[in-house]
């Protein structure tokens, strides 16, 4: 740096018995150096993947708290374009990152699988709907439908291990604190410092990217909420009749929110949202895995762009149709059709799905000739 001249005397004088070492220790405890370090790892990883030209990264990214209306901030926000101007569907990868450090461990209470019927990870925003209405064409004169499936299931996100339980699911987490000489756990602190800011920021993105009703939706944003810890990470799980305590560098946290009436849901079924918690030392490997899998999923989305934008598709003949579906409550709102048929929902158990764009003419023909 160039030497600054004409500096007033005493501008850097420490008082009240504070030394530079005292100040250095306070800064180290604050977590700000961790935030800078994490931001640098994200930049370098994205650059190594050849995507730095399409990246925007900002620290202390502001968002509006949907409950209080107050402006808050998340430690790091990164926006990476995964598509080109020539492609039909604009696909963006958004990272919401919160950084925390502690000498005391975080504890995760894990299970082998996530709660809920489907694993909608990552969150997808910007589309008219995250579900596809699928018309099942058994032959030239018989049609079933529409049935509804998530984009995640329709495009088989779960075929990429990163999206399909590569690590245990935590149904809850807690931070350890000292109370006198004893070590205690507090779920409230972990909830307020990690879960709340990450999911509130993700909810803000949902609203920000919501498509304009009169404008066709041609944008798709994959949102990953991530907590990076500079702290010991331990998990507790049940093995046989014993509780096992172990360490781990990465866990996927489930957050259950009140159920909403909608496609494939009942008022008693919670909405399951997710965020990943990653140890600082594992972050580079985690991001590499995330980027590679996201590029695979992006290619699938681009290939099915017409279906994704329109929200409808036709599925070819198949003998296992009855084995692949389950009923959905009649209260679910569906688009009006020429003929009412039982509403069904795909289970993830299906192994093959051939989707074709569903034009208005095709759907009309299927309904008028279908023998249901």
N, C-alpha and C positions, 0 to 999 in steps of 0.2 A: 504494500500500500504506500501511496505517496505520503510524505510527511506533511502533517497539518500544522500550519503556523498560526501564530497569534491566539493560542489557546489560553483562556483565563486560568489564573493560578487557583489550585484547590478543587478543580472540577472532578478529580478522581480520588479525592481523599475519603477514606473509610473512617467512620466514627463509631462511637458506642462500643469500642473494644472489638469491633469486627475485623477479621483478617481476610486476606484473599482466599486462604484455604477454607475458612468458614463459608464464604460466598460460594466457592467451588463445590463444597459438599451440599449446600442447599440447592444449587442448580442441578446436581446429579440426582438428588432425591425427587426433584420436581417432575421428572419424566420428559421434559422438553428435549433433552438430547436423544432420547429414544424415538420421539416423533420424527426428528430430523434424520436419524439413522434409518428408520422404516421407510420414509419417503425416498431416500437415496436407493434403498434396495428395490423398491417398486420401479423407480426410473430405470435402473440398470437392467432389471429383468425384462421389462417391456422393450428396452432398447436392444437387448440381446435377441429378442424374438422378432426383431425387424419392424416393430410397430411404433417406434418413438416418433415418427413423422405424423402419426395420427393420434397422439396423446396430448391430453390436457391434465395437468396435476396441480392441485391447490391444497395448501395446508390451511387449517382453521376455516374450513368451508362452511358457510352459513346456510341454515335452513330454518323453516318456520315450524315450531312445535304445534301440531294440529290440535292439541288439547288446550294449551294455554294461550296460543297465538303469539307467544314470545319468540324472538330470534335467538337461536342457539347455534352451536357449531360442532362439527365433527372434526377429528384431528386431521384426516387426510381424505380427499376426494380425487379419484382418478377416472377420467373418461377416455376410452380408447375405441376408435372406430375400427370395425372388423369388415367393413364393406367398401366398395368403390362407388363412384358416381354412376357408373354404367349398370350396376346391379339393381334389380327391381326393388329389393327390400333393404332399407337402411338398417344395419345392425350395429349396435354399440354395446360395449362392455363397460359397466360402471362399478368402481370399487369404493365402498364406504368403509373407512378404516378408523378404529379407535385404539389408541395405544395406552397401556397401563403397565406400571412396574411396581414390584413389591418384594421385600425380602421374605415375606410370609407366603405360603402356597395358596393357590386356588384349588378347590376340590370339585370334581365333576361326578355326578351320580349317573352312571351310564347303563344303557340297554343295548341289546343286539340289533334292534330295529326302531324306526321312528314310529310315533303314534300316528293315527289317521290312515286314510285309505290310499293316498298317493303321496309321493315325495316331490312336491313342487319346488325344487331347488335347481337353479337359482330362481329368484323372483323375476318375472317378465312383465315389463310395463311398456306402455306406448301403443299397444294394440287395441283394436275394437273389442276383442275378447281373447282370453287365454285358453278358450275352449273351441273345439272344432265340432260343428254339427255334421255328422257323417250319415249319409244315406247308403244303406246296404243293398247292393244289387245282386240278387241271387241268380237270376237269369234275365232274359229279355223282357219277361212279363211279370216278374215278381220282385218287389222291393220292400224292405223294412226300414223304419226310421222316421225321423232322424234319431240317431243315438249321439251321445255327447262324450267327448274325451278331452282331456287336457292336451295342450301342445306337447308337454313333456312326455306323455305316454304315447301320443300319436306319432311323434318323431323318435321315440325310443331314446330319450336322453339317458335312460338308465343303462344303455349298452356301453356307455363310457363310465368306467369305474369311479371316476371322480364325483359323478352325480349319484352314484348308487352305493351308499354306505361304504366308502373306502375306509372309514374310521368309525368307532362307536358313536352312537347318539347319546347325548346327555339330556335327560329330561329335567334336570335342575343343576344349578351350580352354586357354590358358596365361596366366600373369601375368608381365610383364617385371620383372626385378630387376637391380640393379647389382652386378657383381662386379669391384671395382676400377674401372677406366675403361670396362670393357665392359658391354654390356647383354645379359642372358641371359633365357631363358624357363624358367619352372617350371610344369609342369602340376600338381604335387603341391599347391602352395599354393592354386591356384584350386579344385582338387578339394576340399580340406579346408575352405576358407572359404565356398564357394558350393554346390557339388554335394551334399556330404554333409549339411549342416544342412537344406537344402531338401527333399531326398528322404527323409531320416529323419523330418522333421516330417510329410511327406505320408504316410509309412508309418504313423506314429502315428495320424493321422486315419483311415486305413483300418481300423485295429483299433478305434478309439474308436467309429466309426460302424457297425461290423459289426452286422447285424440279429440279434436273438435268434431262434434256430431255431424256437421254438414260436409266435413272434409274426409276423404278416404284415408284410412290408416295405412301408412307405408313405412312406419318406424318401429323398430323392435329393440328394447333395451334389456340386457341381461344384468341384473343387479346382484352383486355379491356383498354381503355385510360381513366384515372380518374384524375380530379383536386380536391384536398382537400383544402378547404378554412378555415382559421381562421379569418373570417370576416362576417359581417351581409350579409345575402342573401335575396334579395327582387325580386319580379316578378311583371310585369304589364301585365294584360290581359283584353280583352274586354268582358263585360257582358251586353248584351242588347245594350244600347246606351251609356254606361258609361265605363270609364277606371278604373279598380280596381287595387290598389296597395296592395300586400300581401307579407308575408314572407314564405319561404319554405326551408327545409334542403337538398333537392336533386332535381336536374333537369337534363334532358338529352339534351345536346346541339347538334343542327344540323349544319353541315358545308357543304355547297354546293360547289362542285368543278366543273370545266368545264367538260361537257359531253364528252364521248368517244364512238366511234362506237364499238359495241360489242353485246353480247347476251342480248336482251331485252332493248336496249338503242338506242336512236337516238342522233344526234349531238346537238340537242336543249334540251336534257334532262340532267340535272346536275347529277353528282354522289353525293350521299348523304352519308356523313360520320358522325359518332357520337362520342361523349365522354360525360361521366357523371361528373357533378360537385356536390360534397358532402361536407356538413359542417363537420368540425372536430368532433363535438359532435354526429353526426349521423353515423360516419364512421364504427364503429363496427357492428351496425345493418345492414348497407348497405353491408359490406363484407360477413356477414353471409348469407344474401339473395342471393348474387352473387354466393357464393360457392355452396349452396344447389341447385340452378337452374342449375349451370354449371355441376354438377354431374349428374343431370337428363338428360341434353343434351348430356353429354359424353356417357351415357348408350345408347341413341338413335343412336349416331354415331357409337358406337361399334357394335350394332346390325345390322347396315346397312354397315358394314365395306367393304364388297366386292363391294357394289354399289358405295360407296364413293371413293374407290381406282380406280375402273374402270371408273367411271363417266357416267355409262349407266345403265338403268333399263327397265323392262317391267312392265306395269301397267295392271291389270286385267280388266274384263268387267265392264262397268258402263253406266248408262242411261243418266247421266248429263254431258257428255263430252262437248257437244256444249255450255253448260252454264258456263263451267269452263275455257274456253280459249278465248284469244283475239289474233288478228294478231300481228306479229312482222315484221319490215321492211325487205324486200328481200335482202338488202345490208348486213345483218348479215352473217358472215362466219359460215358455218356448215360443219361437216364431210361429205365426199362424201358417197352417198348411191346408191343402185341399182335403186331406183325410186324416182323422185322428188315429194314431196307433200307439201301442204301449211304448213308454219312454224307457230307454235302456242305457246302460253305462258300461263301457269297456273296463274289464279288469286288466291289470298289468300282465296277467298270465299269458296273454296271446303272444305268439312268437312271430307272426308275420302280418303285415298290414300294407296293403297296396292302395294308396290314396290317389285319386285323380281329381282334378278340379271339377267342381259341380256347377255347371252353368244353369241359369234359370230354366232354359229349355229342357235340359237333362232332368232336373229335379221335377219339373212339371210333368214330363213324360212318365217318370217313374211313379209318381203319385197316381196319375190317371189310369195307368195300366197295372199297377201293383195289386196283387191278390193277397191281402193281409188277413 
